[in-house]
């Protein structure tokens, strides 16, 4: 009998179609959830009526259902129960041990290498390199040669404790190993029963004592330069190379991060109708780029900042404005200006045979200038939301509906800040 598609679609839940002559026992049953092909038969020996699901329509066509029905009917005619045989097959499959292959991440070393490879790709270049360095230098070979289940709490504790003299590094190692274990658990590379000791040991016990200078801790105080110290820095900028002089000036005139400044490209700079020069930092370059509210960041370039950027754009066009003189990287690294500042610090004792002028300002770094800009904005009574926008911060309590770009406010308050820097330089 030819399958009637129209009749099948007209079935209501609980109804069915049969093949009384061509395929006795085969029927299409409609339920609330869909259609199913069913084989109804009398079990051999007991003559008890049974039914067996063959498949679902429309995934299985009527012709395919008839072929499957024919095979089941042959089993029934041979005196065997097709339903009982299928049940036995399923039971045997569940009872059979699963085929396993050796886990390629069986050793801690293999696990860590795989974690580093996938994690480093998701981080900025600097973060990826630091992750590789941490695992290459701080993870001992004896631990790499173990399997994850062989790592005890005491082993984890002693490894992290070995680095308590450098608590920041110890915290980084503990955090990365904990993340590696979590990743391996999620990916099925280690059993759920293997504990993640790295998340349990020394919680809250590793606290940084601040940076060290000449072997002594100088504390965790976040340095902010006074107006007088800013004036000294500006007066002594000629001590530096043009590259470092320009970078330090842009720290003070924009409040931007060093990593953002060194990546500035001429194509990102444009003048508006009012004659204001704007640097638009693409969201992909800002530190907060992963935040859902992150956007391109407009930065007004006024005074010295405008002069520096216009001059460099004349030299380098639309490409990077701070290119490297030699090497494969397209632009200089922000550490270049940090080294330059340190070289002229009173505390710097490297290469004592080289005579060089000193800043006369203790314990400061380029990033302290960014903090100094933020503090100066507060001194000038700049509204908090505007000051945070100037620095490219995103308030965790920010209203997701506030999409104002604060361009006019950035221009107004950065102009005030730079006026105060010029005044400090004249003192």
C-alpha angles and dihedrals in degrees: 000000000000115000111251109216093184092054091048093053090048092058117114124217107289094024127114146189123223139195100220097181111014097045112010111200095021115115141161111229124198118211133172090267100045145285128318134187109230133190113208117195144151113256112241113256097009098048085214113156113247136169133209128197113236102181146300130283127256093021087059116043124220091255091052090048091054091052091051090045091053092055093049091047090054089054090050092048090052089061097257129120109239092196093052091047092051090049091051091050092053092048091050091049092052092047095048115096113253116252108252133191126202111275108245087211093055095126127060090239092055091045093051093046091052092047093049092049095054097035096048091057091060095053135074114269094260093050093047092051091048091051091052091047093049094052094041096051106028104041109083121223092237089062093044090056093058128086115244093251090056092060108101130200090250091054091052092046094049094047094054091041090057087069100043089114087069100038095177090057091044091052091048092051092047092048095048094046090049090051091048091053091048091050091049091050092050093046092048095242092127129030121263089239092065105097123230097230092174091071092049106045128085095354108179091358099101111074125167116240091203131259121322126232120186090350095306130106112242095191136248098280111143103232120232119180119226121234088257092053091048087054090053091050092051092047092051098043090104086070088074134068117268089255095055092038090056094045094051091047091053090051089059098037097047107022088222128145119266092239089057095046096051090052094054114134128197091234089064093060124084140156119237128219091271092056095253114142112227131192110204110200109207113238089240089067101047121095092235093053093124093056111105091230095049116123139164108299120229114211121186114223110211134165113342092006091058092049093049096047095044091050094049092046089056088056101040106023117203095342129088111315093209103046123172117254092218135009140052099283116099095221139020120272118248090237088072092075091041091057090047092053092047093049090063096043117116088233094056111106099169115124095003090182089071112084113217137158118260130222095228088216116111127230107350136139136189092263089059087068090063089052088047091055091052091049092048090053088055091049089053090052095248111171111259096238091052093047091051090048090052090057094043095246121149115216109232088218093048117138108249088219094060102095096157112140095209091217097147091044092050090052094048097048099038088052089054092049094050091048088057090050091052089050090050091050091055095054 
